[in-house]
Amino acid sequence: MVYRYLDHMTDAFIEVIADTIEEAFENAGISVVDTIVDINSVENKDDRKIEIDADDLKGLLYSWLEEIIILTITDGFAGKTFNVKITKNDRFHLLAKIGGEEINFEKHHFKMEIKSPTYHLMEIRDEKPVLMRFLLDL
């Protein structure tokens, strides 16, 4: 398991541990999709691309989570594999290629809807290992 759910009364509180910040973002993407649908039933049939800029890592994570929610719930595309590259000049820049397929609720078994990510309880420790915690408003 690349992530785990932490105890929270009403929302999904997720912890990700990874070797690199890019891997942590990839695992965060997996956790979002797997919260919404059964990611094990998703096949890599098509690709999507996401590009994000932010002033800091928390802003980048918030925008990343938001984009994955939009891609899944609004656009109807379930990602299975995530390839993330992050660079930093003046700002952080994330470029991601996501492999997956169009959602079919009979096949992918809808679990729950995520309203949005939140900054509440968000934590990122960019050291070895990288630790990320974030809350998804359900």
C-alpha positions in Angstrom: 0.0 0.0 0.0 1.4 3.4 -1.1 -0.8 5.3 1.3 -3.0 4.7 4.4 -6.1 6.3 5.9 -5.7 8.0 9.3 -8.5 8.3 11.8 -10.9 11.2 11.1 -14.5 11.6 12.1 -16.0 12.8 8.8 -13.4 13.1 6.0 -10.6 11.1 4.4 -7.4 11.8 6.1 -4.6 10.3 4.1 -0.9 9.7 4.8 1.6 9.0 2.0 5.2 8.0 2.6 7.6 7.8 -0.4 11.3 8.0 -1.4 10.9 11.2 -3.4 8.6 14.2 -3.6 7.5 13.1 -7.1 6.7 9.6 -5.8 4.7 11.1 -3.0 2.6 13.1 -5.4 2.1 10.0 -7.6 0.9 8.1 -4.5 -1.4 11.0 -3.5 -3.0 10.8 -6.9 -3.5 7.0 -6.5 -5.1 7.6 -3.1 -7.6 10.1 -4.5 -8.7 7.9 -7.4 -8.9 4.8 -5.1 -11.1 6.8 -2.6 -13.6 7.5 -5.4 -13.5 4.2 -7.4 -11.8 0.7 -7.2 -8.4 1.6 -8.7 -7.6 -2.2 -9.1 -10.4 -2.5 -11.8 -8.9 0.4 -13.8 -6.9 -0.4 -17.0 -4.3 1.7 -18.8 -6.1 2.4 -22.0 -5.5 6.2 -22.5 -3.4 9.0 -21.1 -4.1 12.4 -19.7 -1.7 15.3 -18.9 -1.9 17.7 -16.0 0.3 20.8 -15.6 0.3 22.9 -12.5 2.3 25.9 -11.1 2.3 27.0 -7.5 4.4 29.2 -5.1 5.0 26.4 -2.5 4.7 22.6 -2.1 1.4 22.9 -0.1 -0.2 25.0 -2.9 1.1 22.4 -5.4 -0.3 19.5 -3.5 -3.7 21.3 -3.0 -3.9 22.0 -6.8 -2.8 18.5 -7.7 -5.4 16.9 -5.5 -8.0 19.2 -6.9 -7.0 18.4 -10.5 -7.3 14.6 -9.8 -10.7 15.1 -8.3 -11.9 17.1 -11.3 -10.3 14.6 -13.7 -12.1 11.7 -12.0 -15.5 13.1 -11.0 -16.1 15.9 -13.5 -14.2 14.5 -16.6 -15.0 10.8 -15.8 -11.5 9.6 -16.2 -10.0 7.2 -13.7 -6.2 7.2 -13.4 -4.2 4.1 -12.5 -0.6 5.1 -13.2 0.9 8.4 -12.4 4.2 9.8 -13.7 5.0 13.1 -12.0 7.9 15.5 -12.6 8.4 18.5 -10.4 10.8 21.3 -11.0 11.4 24.6 -9.2 12.6 27.9 -10.6 10.7 30.9 -9.3 7.7 28.6 -8.6 7.1 24.9 -8.4 6.0 23.3 -11.7 4.4 19.9 -11.9 4.0 18.0 -15.1 2.1 14.7 -14.9 1.2 11.9 -17.3 -1.7 9.8 -16.0 -2.6 6.4 -17.5 -6.1 5.1 -17.1 -9.5 4.9 -18.7 -13.0 6.4 -18.9 -15.1 5.6 -15.9 -17.6 2.8 -16.1 -19.4 2.6 -12.8 -20.4 -1.0 -13.3 -16.7 -2.0 -13.8 -15.0 0.5 -11.5 -17.4 0.3 -8.5 -18.0 3.9 -7.3 -17.1 4.2 -3.6 -17.7 7.9 -2.6 -17.5 11.4 -3.9 -14.8 13.9 -2.8 -15.9 17.5 -2.6 -12.5 19.0 -2.5 -9.1 18.9 -0.8 -8.4 21.2 2.1 -5.4 22.9 3.7 -6.6 21.8 7.1 -4.1 19.3 8.6 -2.0 19.4 5.4 1.6 18.5 6.1 4.6 17.9 3.8 8.0 16.8 5.0 10.4 16.9 2.1 13.2 14.7 3.5 14.1 11.1 3.4 11.5 9.5 3.5 9.0 12.1 2.2 5.9 12.3 4.4 2.6 13.8 3.2 -0.7 14.1 5.0 -3.8 15.7 3.7 -7.5 15.8 4.2 -10.2 15.3 1.5 -13.6 16.8 2.2 -16.2 14.1 1.5 
